[in-house]
Amino acid sequence: DWQTVPASKRADALSRAAELFEDHQLELMALAIREAGKSLPNAIAEVREAVDFLRYYAEQVRGTPNTLALGPVVCISPWNFPLAIFVGEVSAALAAGNVVLAKPAEQTPLIAYHAVQLLHQAGIPPAALQFLPGRGETVGARLTADKRVRGVIFTGSTDVAQIINRTLAKRAVDEACDIPLIAETGGQNAMIVDSSALPEQVVQDVIGSAFDSAGQRCSALRVLCLQSDIADKTLLMLRGAMQELRIGNPDHLETDIGPVIDAEAQHNLLTHIDKLKASAKDFYQ
């Protein structure tokens, strides 16, 4: 039934949801801080980005003719942007007339659930948007393997994206049809700096990219390559800037960096640091 609703009415529902998100901004921010360890500036940005997604996809379909939708689409979102990416995936699929099965990251289900409540309140039928929390290897795997699912939108690790891709490829052969997969994964992001760059700007950009959200972004800087002429001076300034960063409770405005998402993430980071200590030419912590 959802695909037969005029595109303009689907757009109106998404626009109403954007207004509701703004009305409930403080609740959504609090959940982002509690569940994902977002700092206050990051929590504000999270809500704003979710609102932008809702309005963007509403305008993409407003006034367009109805076309046949894919059918049930699974949206699997990550914990590092538990509201923005969750809403971005869901709103895109809903705008196109698809029924959405929304599976948030297992670490951050509460903020996703509240988002779904607001979308229902805005006029998205419960049958068109269903909330299915759970672990990826159980709920996510069952959803992507189900023959009724006609498309998957995924944001997360490259390894999991490859698993989903293999699952859908096997289904495509068995069912003799194409099953679209839209996947956004991580990468090894590098910044290359030559001697013409302003060191103060370089340091500011490095700090923002590498350490915002505790570095838990697919876009976060991982490798910094400096021309030898400016390397020593830039690294000295970078160490000084790092010392100014404040790690602490994310609901305090003075906090620059909150916690990583869970104990497993902490263990992986500490293991990596210990490995580098033994092999790095130089080390700074």
GUZAKOL-158406 format. One record per residue (C-alpha): y, z, x. Coordinates in steps of 0.05 Angstrom, whole numbers, padded with zeros to 5 digits, always signed. Layout:
BEGIN
YZX...
***
This chain:
BEGIN
+00000+00000+00000+00048+00016+00057+00050-00056+00082+00072-00080+00013+00133-00034+00013+00195-00077+00027+00215-00073+00100+00285-00049+00080+00254+00011+00044+00211+00028+00104+00275+00024+00145+00311+00070+00097+00256+00122+00104+00260+00120+00180+00336+00126+00177+00329+00187+00131+00281+00217+00181+00332+00207+00237+00382+00248+00196+00331+00302+00183+00315+00306+00258+00389+00317+00271+00392+00371+00217+00331+00406+00248+00353+00395+00320+00351+00469+00340+00279+00478+00314+00256+00416+00350+00291+00438+00414+00259+00507+00410+00190+00476+00403+00203+00429+00462+00222+00489+00505+00163+00532+00482+00108+00480+00485+00129+00432+00540+00173+00477+00583+00234+00432+00572+00300+00456+00599+00357+00460+00549+00389+00394+00571+00321+00360+00569+00306+00389+00500+00372+00361+00473+00357+00293+00504+00287+00295+00474+00314+00301+00403+00368+00249+00415+00317+00198+00441+00271+00210+00381+00330+00198+00334+00348+00134+00373+00277+00109+00365+00278+00121+00290+00343+00084+00281+00325+00028+00328+00260+00010+00294+00292+00017+00226+00344-00035+00245+00291-00081+00275+00258-00091+00207+00315-00081+00158+00325-00144+00117+00264-00179+00147+00209-00209+00102+00144-00171+00095+00085-00195+00136+00014-00172+00138+00006-00110+00181-00050-00099+00231-00078-00041+00190-00093+00029+00215-00061+00039+00283-00076+00098+00329-00017+00128+00366-00035+00172+00426+00025+00206+00458+00035+00248+00521+00058+00320+00532+00116+00303+00579+00157+00272+00522+00122+00306+00463+00175+00287+00411+00210+00225+00437+00149+00183+00456+00108+00210+00397+00162+00188+00349+00175+00123+00386+00102+00101+00378+00096+00125+00307+00162+00096+00282+00147+00027+00313+00080+00023+00279+00106+00048+00212+00165+00000+00213+00116-00058+00219+00078-00034+00158+00018-00003+00192-00018+00059+00171-00012+00108+00230-00063+00158+00256-00021+00202+00302-00056+00240+00357-00008+00281+00400-00025+00310+00468-00070+00371+00461-00018+00413+00499+00039+00398+00450+00015+00393+00378+00067+00438+00344+00128+00395+00357+00090+00333+00336+00067+00368+00272+00138+00387+00255+00160+00315+00267+00106+00290+00219+00130+00340+00167+00200+00313+00172+00176+00241+00168+00138+00258+00104+00199+00292+00077+00239+00229+00091+00193+00188+00047+00136+00165+00091+00074+00174+00047+00023+00223+00075-00030+00169+00068+00011+00123+00113+00021+00176+00168-00036+00223+00183-00034+00277+00236-00098+00284+00278-00090+00334+00335-00146+00348+00385-00173+00334+00453-00171+00264+00481-00245+00261+00499-00265+00280+00428-00212+00261+00376-00180+00206+00417-00246+00175+00437-00272+00175+00365-00209+00143+00338-00207+00086+00388-00281+00071+00378-00276+00070+00302-00285+00001+00272-00230+00014+00220-00177+00021+00274-00140-00045+00284-00093-00027+00342-00077+00027+00392-00011+00050+00423-00021+00096+00483+00023+00131+00533-00011+00171+00588-00052+00164+00651-00076+00097+00679-00148+00123+00680-00148+00138+00605-00114+00072+00589-00170+00036+00625-00222+00075+00586-00188+00056+00520-00182-00017+00544-00257-00020+00558-00272+00011+00490-00229-00039+00453-00255-00098+00495-00327-00080+00476-00307-00073+00403-00271-00140+00405-00335-00174+00428-00379-00137+00377-00331-00148+00320-00308-00218+00340-00234-00201+00334-00174-00181+00377-00154-00108+00377-00084-00100+00408-00072-00045+00459-00001-00026+00480-00006+00021+00540+00048+00054+00582+00020+00090+00644+00044+00121+00709+00060+00093+00777+00080+00109+00849+00155+00102+00845+00194+00090+00909+00268+00090+00927+00290+00048+00987+00357+00067+01017+00394+00029+01072+00454+00051+01114+00505+00021+01065+00488+00074+01012+00533+00134+01000+00490+00194+01021+00520+00240+00968+00500+00190+00913+00431+00181+00943+00418+00256+00943+00443+00264+00872+00397+00207+00848+00337+00234+00887+00346+00304+00858+00353+00277+00787+00294+00230+00791+00245+00273+00831+00255+00342+00802+00281+00334+00731+00227+00356+00681+00192+00387+00742+00176+00317+00764+00131+00306+00704+00154+00236+00686+00122+00169+00696+00190+00146+00723+00197+00205+00773+00211+00189+00846+00150+00198+00890+00167+00162+00955+00236+00160+00989+00245+00108+01044+00307+00118+01087+00336+00073+01141+00329+00110+01207+00405+00108+01219+00418+00153+01159+00352+00190+01152+00369+00256+01188+00436+00266+01153+00408+00248+01085+00347+00294+01092+00392+00352+01114+00436+00342+01052+00373+00335+01009+00345+00402+01033+00412+00435+01017+00412+00405+00947+00341+00428+00935+00360+00499+00954+00412+00498+00898+00361+00483+00844+00342+00541+00800+00270+00549+00777+00260+00595+00717+00253+00606+00643+00272+00539+00610+00310+00571+00553+00363+00596+00602+00420+00547+00613+00422+00565+00687+00351+00538+00696+00345+00469+00728+00269+00466+00732+00221+00498+00683+00146+00507+00688+00094+00452+00696+00054+00439+00633-00009+00481+00646-00053+00516+00697-00091+00452+00714-00026+00417+00732-00004+00476+00774-00071+00476+00811-00067+00402+00825+00003+00409+00854-00014+00469+00897-00076+00433+00923-00034+00372+00941+00018+00416+00977-00037+00450+01018-00065+00382+01037+00003+00358+01060+00016+00421+01100-00044+00405+01143-00028+00332+01155+00047+00320+01148+00091+00306+01208+00145+00349+01176+00142+00394+01116+00194+00428+01072+00181+00472+01012
***
